Amino acid sequence: MKSDVEYIQLFMEYESDEMPMVYFYEVDLKDDRLTLREMEIFADRTVKIDKDPYRDVIEVCPIPTVDELNAKVWGEGFYATIISKEEFDEIWNTRIYSGSLVAI
């Protein structure tokens, strides 16, 4: 049985300490690829949890697929990969990220 949720880890090129370097998305595949939960990881490894990622947006946009992101359809400077629900939940629940800050 295929899951209705996809978990994405997105690495961004370093811009500044105020900008996240890694994003995590829990994507609802049944609802136009909208994100259910989101996390941002900063250079100092601070983990920012966002339970309502669309509260301050003007336009709701779906999360691109990993293939689209890696094909640079949405621009340069990042790399995405699929991760497991367990990997996502571990960071969400502990607020600790010890993984890489750059794509390997």
Secondary structure, DSSP 8 states (H G I E B T S, - for coil): ---SEEEEEEEE----TTS-SEEEEEEETTTTTEEEEEEEE-TT--EEEES-TTTT-SS------HHHHHTTTT-SSEEEEEE-HHHHHHHHHH----S-SS--
